[in-house]
Amino acid sequence: MKFPLFALSVIAAAAVFTSAAEAQNYPWCLRMNFGDEAVNCGFDSFEQCMASLSGGGASGYCIQNNTYKPPPAESSQSESAADTPAQPGVPIPRPKPR
């Protein structure tokens, strides 16, 4: 009786502490009909989606993913230090003449 209770608690803990799977973030989705509709939004281009559809034997089509959010643009690191203006600093006092 102890082992089934232990196994059940391990399964319950695994279900609670697993991280949620992130949604696929690609611009194109493949919708196929195998008796019920299956959706795969894992394609970068329409051509890639259509290539996956060919030869499947089931009816389907490619559509744009309406939940697609492009990744944030990376800041440009191409500017060199010479191209950027100098930041104002703390002035250094000049020594007094003797």
Number of C-alpha atoms within 10 A of each C-alpha: 5 6 8 9 9 11 11 11 12 12 10 11 11 11 10 10 8 8 8 7 6 6 10 14 17 19 19 24 25 22 18 19 13 11 8 6 10 11 13 15 21 17 21 13 14 16 12 14 21 17 10 13 18 12 7 10 10 12 13 17 15 22 14 15 18 10 13 15 10 9 7 6 6 6 6 6 6 7 8 7 8 7 8 8 7 8 6 6 6 6 6 6 6 6 6 5 4 3
